[in-house]
Amino acid sequence: MSQSLNENQASNGPPPQDSQPASALDIAQSLMALSTSLRHSLPSQSEWADPTWNADKLQSPFCLTKSWQRYLCSIFSSAQIRILPSGREEFFSVCRKWRSVALDHAKLWCWISSDSTRRMYRWEKRSKKHPLHCKLDATHPVIFLRNSERIRSLQVSGADPELRDFFQGNITNLPILETLIIQSFGGDLHDDGDSVDTWHVPSWIVDGGAPRLRSLKLDSAFFSTGKMNLLENLLHLSLEQEAVPSGSHCLPHFEDLAAVLRRSPRLQTLNIQHYIETQTIWQQRSLFAASIHLPELHHLEVNADIVVATALLNSIVMPSYTTVLLKGHRHLIDGYFSDLSDLMVPVRRHLQQTEFRSINLDRPF
């Protein structure tokens, strides 16, 4: 049920973990445009009959018109990058002219993944100075450190010690970053089984270091206390944590989430998966009122304790076209039925004008 952030949609849609295939219509339109361009570029009958016309222009289609190259690059980008990123170099095997165009088309090489170290550095060079979209393992920080000023989207995953090393350089500013996805696999354990100090998302990200950040996904990664509520102007927010967190002490309070929502009035998608602690909500749930207006929210997905779901639904005002996926649960039987009754109040209120695509309420274990 997790809502993914699409790294190809930094401003207009949630960043997805993986690229989506280009549609047949996209490819067909590119081919039709290319065909039209070539048809208009071929010499007319009068030109063929003119002895002064230079027929050598036909030796290469790229000499006919620059739009030929432009449409070919468009086909490269839509038909191959989004289908099989590693297949970008397969264009080279068609002919020398295709190879020449592909190598010179810097935007073709801006999607960098650490799946292949050799290919990663080769594409970094070919991308020239264009903005980068990076999907990196935390053990490969070099691309990040060398290109921080031109990274538009960044997806990084690794264990806490690896993430600590990844972000420990002198980088404190990502001026054009729009999409950030961080997945933590947890930290090392002491001999007695206790976890070492948890790594935290760098605070400079919310202290002015990423002024254009619009899409954020954190999977088992957390800001230090008092930093998450500084996030603002987000369009897409996804906060995920395993169902039974091993270190619930690091989970943010609901007030932190509420502060982010208030500072992001244009939020379009919100996904909460076991990320908010529940202890303080039980004490303060009567204080939550419908004071957070999200007029552009079109997708809400919540998988959390019943009291978290109740607090969230009580606090936000959504437009009628918002689709909601709700899953409430409780690990203990204590207070389950009274909390379930409390949840039904905002659910009924929202049902009057909002589409609940699914409601799933688990019984206590």
C-alpha positions in Angstrom: 0.0 0.0 0.0 3.0 2.2 0.1 2.7 5.3 -2.0 6.0 5.7 -4.0 7.7 9.0 -4.9 8.4 9.3 -8.6 11.9 10.6 -9.3 10.9 11.6 -12.7 8.1 13.8 -11.3 9.8 16.1 -9.0 7.3 18.9 -9.3 4.2 17.3 -10.8 3.8 13.9 -9.2 5.1 11.7 -6.4 8.5 10.5 -6.9 8.4 6.6 -7.8 11.1 4.3 -7.0 11.4 3.0 -10.5 10.9 4.5 -13.9 7.7 3.7 -15.8 7.6 2.4 -19.4 6.9 4.9 -22.1 3.4 4.5 -23.5 2.9 3.3 -27.0 1.2 6.6 -27.8 4.3 8.6 -26.7 6.5 6.5 -29.0 4.1 6.6 -31.9 3.8 10.3 -31.7 7.6 10.7 -31.7 7.9 8.4 -34.7 5.2 10.4 -36.6 6.9 13.6 -35.8 10.2 12.2 -37.1 8.6 10.9 -40.2 7.0 14.3 -40.9 10.3 16.1 -40.3 12.1 13.8 -42.8 9.4 14.1 -45.4 9.7 17.9 -45.3 13.5 17.8 -45.3 13.8 15.7 -48.5 14.5 17.7 -51.7 11.5 18.6 -53.9 11.2 17.6 -57.5 12.4 21.1 -58.6 15.5 20.8 -56.4 16.3 17.4 -57.9 16.1 18.9 -61.3 18.3 21.9 -60.4 21.9 21.0 -61.4 23.2 23.6 -58.8 21.6 21.7 -55.9 24.1 19.9 -53.8 23.0 16.3 -53.7 25.9 15.5 -51.2 23.5 16.7 -48.5 21.8 13.4 -48.7 24.9 11.5 -47.5 23.7 11.9 -43.9 20.2 12.6 -42.7 21.6 14.8 -40.0 22.7 17.2 -42.7 19.1 17.6 -43.8 17.7 19.2 -40.7 18.5 19.6 -37.1 15.0 18.7 -36.2 15.9 15.1 -37.4 18.4 14.9 -34.5 15.9 16.5 -32.1 13.2 14.0 -32.8 15.7 11.1 -32.7 16.8 12.3 -29.3 13.2 12.5 -28.2 12.7 8.9 -29.2 15.9 7.9 -27.4 14.6 9.5 -24.2 11.0 8.3 -24.2 11.4 4.9 -25.7 14.6 3.7 -24.0 15.4 5.5 -20.9 12.1 4.7 -19.3 12.0 1.1 -20.5 15.5 -0.1 -19.7 18.0 2.4 -18.4 21.0 0.1 -19.0 19.8 -0.2 -22.7 20.7 3.4 -23.5 24.0 2.2 -24.9 22.2 -0.2 -27.2 21.6 2.7 -29.5 25.2 2.6 -30.3 24.9 -0.7 -32.1 22.4 0.7 -34.7 24.9 2.8 -36.7 27.6 5.4 -36.3 25.2 8.3 -36.8 22.9 7.1 -34.0 26.0 6.6 -31.8 27.1 10.2 -32.5 23.7 11.7 -31.7 23.3 9.6 -28.5 26.7 10.6 -27.2 26.1 14.2 -27.9 22.7 14.2 -26.3 23.7 15.0 -22.7 20.2 14.8 -21.3 20.2 11.1 -22.2 22.8 10.4 -19.5 21.4 12.4 -16.6 19.7 9.3 -14.9 22.6 7.8 -12.9 22.4 4.6 -10.9 25.1 2.9 -8.9 24.0 -0.5 -10.2 27.1 -0.4 -12.3 30.1 1.6 -11.0 31.8 1.7 -14.4 28.7 2.9 -16.2 27.9 5.4 -13.5 31.1 7.4 -13.9 30.8 7.1 -17.7 27.3 8.6 -17.7 28.4 11.3 -15.3 30.9 12.5 -17.8 28.5 12.3 -20.7 25.8 14.3 -18.9 28.0 17.4 -19.0 26.4 20.1 -16.9 22.8 19.1 -17.0 20.8 18.4 -13.8 21.2 14.8 -12.5 18.7 12.3 -11.2 20.6 9.9 -9.0 19.7 6.5 -7.5 22.7 5.6 -5.4 23.8 3.1 -2.8 25.2 4.9 0.3 28.5 3.1 -0.4 29.0 5.3 -3.5 29.1 8.9 -2.3 31.5 10.2 -5.0 28.8 11.1 -7.5 27.0 13.0 -4.8 30.0 14.8 -3.5 31.2 15.9 -7.0 27.8 17.0 -8.4 25.8 18.3 -5.4 25.1 21.6 -7.2 23.4 19.9 -10.1 21.4 17.0 -8.4 17.7 17.5 -9.1 16.6 14.2 -7.5 18.4 11.9 -5.1 17.5 8.4 -4.0 19.9 6.9 -1.5 19.7 3.7 0.6 22.0 2.0 3.0 22.6 1.1 6.6 23.0 3.9 9.2 26.8 3.9 9.2 26.9 4.0 5.4 24.4 6.9 5.3 26.4 8.7 7.9 29.5 8.4 5.7 27.6 9.4 2.6 26.5 12.7 4.1 29.5 13.5 6.2 31.4 15.5 3.5 31.5 19.3 3.3 28.2 19.3 1.3 25.6 21.5 3.1 23.7 22.8 0.1 21.7 21.1 -2.7 20.5 24.2 -4.5 18.3 22.5 -7.2 17.2 19.4 -5.3 13.5 18.8 -5.8 13.1 15.1 -4.9 14.7 13.3 -2.0 14.3 9.6 -1.1 16.2 8.1 1.8 15.9 4.5 2.9 17.7 3.3 6.0 18.3 -0.3 6.7 19.1 0.4 10.4 22.3 0.5 12.4 24.8 -1.9 13.8 24.2 -3.6 17.2 26.3 -3.7 20.3 27.3 -7.0 21.7 24.5 -6.8 24.2 22.0 -6.4 21.3 21.3 -2.7 21.8 21.4 -0.6 18.7 24.1 2.0 18.3 23.2 5.7 18.0 20.6 6.2 15.2 21.7 8.2 12.2 19.6 11.2 11.5 18.8 13.0 8.3 21.1 16.0 8.0 19.6 19.0 9.6 21.0 21.4 6.9 18.3 20.0 4.5 15.7 21.9 6.5 17.9 24.8 7.5 18.0 26.3 4.0 20.2 23.7 2.3 17.5 22.4 0.0 15.3 25.5 -0.9 13.6 23.8 -3.8 12.7 20.5 -2.1 9.2 19.5 -3.0 9.0 15.7 -2.8 10.3 13.8 0.2 10.2 10.2 1.1 11.8 8.8 4.3 11.8 5.1 4.9 13.0 4.3 8.4 15.0 7.5 8.3 14.4 10.3 10.8 15.3 13.9 11.5 16.7 14.7 14.9 14.3 16.1 17.4 12.8 19.5 16.5 14.0 19.5 12.9 11.2 17.7 10.9 8.7 20.4 11.7 10.9 22.9 9.7 10.0 21.2 6.4 7.8 23.4 4.2 6.3 23.9 0.8 6.2 20.2 0.0 4.0 18.8 -2.7 4.5 15.1 -1.9 5.4 13.6 1.5 5.8 9.9 2.3 6.9 8.8 5.8 7.4 5.0 6.3 8.6 2.8 9.1 8.3 -1.0 9.7 5.1 -2.2 11.4 6.7 -2.9 14.8 9.6 -0.4 15.1 12.6 -1.5 17.1 13.3 2.0 18.3 10.0 3.8 18.8 11.8 6.4 20.8 13.0 8.0 17.6 9.6 8.3 16.0 8.4 11.9 15.5 5.3 13.3 17.4 2.1 14.0 15.6 2.7 17.7 16.3 5.8 17.5 14.1 3.7 16.1 11.2 1.0 18.7 11.8 3.5 21.5 11.6 4.8 20.2 8.2 1.3 20.0 6.9 0.5 23.6 8.0 3.7 24.8 6.2 2.8 22.8 3.0 -0.6 24.1 2.0 -0.1 22.9 -1.6 0.5 19.3 -0.6 -0.9 16.8 -3.2 0.0 13.4 -1.8 0.5 12.2 1.8 1.5 8.7 2.8 2.0 7.7 6.5 3.1 4.2 7.3 3.7 3.4 11.0 5.9 6.6 11.3 4.2 8.6 14.1 4.5 7.7 17.8 1.3 7.2 19.8 2.0 7.9 23.4 1.5 11.7 23.4 -1.5 11.5 21.1 -3.5 9.5 23.7 -3.0 12.4 26.0 -3.7 15.2 23.6 -6.2 13.8 21.1 -9.0 16.0 22.3 -7.0 19.1 21.2 -7.0 18.2 17.5 -9.4 20.2 15.4 -10.0 20.6 11.6 -7.5 23.4 11.3 -5.1 22.2 8.5 -6.5 23.0 5.1 -5.0 21.0 2.2 -7.0 22.2 -0.8 -4.8 20.4 -3.4 -4.5 17.0 -1.7 -5.6 14.3 -4.1 -4.2 11.2 -2.4 -4.0 10.2 1.3 -2.8 6.9 2.5 -2.6 6.1 6.2 -1.5 2.8 7.8 -1.1 3.6 11.5 -2.4 3.1 15.0 -6.1 4.1 15.3 -5.3 7.1 17.4 -2.8 8.4 14.8 -5.4 8.0 12.0 -8.0 9.7 14.2 -5.8 12.7 15.0 -4.9 13.1 11.3 -8.4 12.9 10.0 -9.6 15.2 12.7 -6.9 17.8 11.8 -7.1 18.1 8.1 -9.7 19.6 5.7 -9.5 17.8 2.3 -11.2 18.6 -1.1 -14.0 16.4 -2.4 -11.8 14.7 -5.0 -9.2 13.3 -2.5 -8.9 9.5 -2.5 -8.3 7.9 0.8 -6.8 4.6 1.7 -7.1 4.0 5.5 -5.8 1.1 7.5 -6.0 1.4 11.3 -4.6 -1.1 13.8 -4.0 -1.6 17.4 -1.5 -4.0 19.0 -3.2 -4.0 22.4 -6.9 -4.5 23.3 -6.9 -1.8 25.9 -9.0 1.1 24.8 -9.5 -0.4 21.3 -13.3 0.0 21.1 -13.4 3.5 22.5 -10.6 4.6 20.1 -12.4 2.9 17.3 -15.6 4.9 18.1 -13.5 8.1 18.1 -12.1 7.2 14.7 -15.6 6.8 13.2 -16.4 10.5 13.9 -14.0 12.0 11.4 -14.5 9.1 9.0 -18.2 9.9 8.8 -17.5 13.5 8.3 -15.1 13.0 5.5 -17.3 10.3 3.9 -19.9 13.0 3.2 -17.7 14.6 0.6 -14.5 12.5 0.1 -13.9 9.1 -1.6 -12.6 6.5 0.7 -11.2 3.9 -1.6 -10.6 1.4 1.2 -11.0 1.2 5.0 -9.3 -1.6 6.8 -9.4 -1.9 10.6 -7.4 -4.7 12.2 -8.4 -6.3 15.5 -5.8 -6.2 18.3 -3.4 -9.1 18.5 
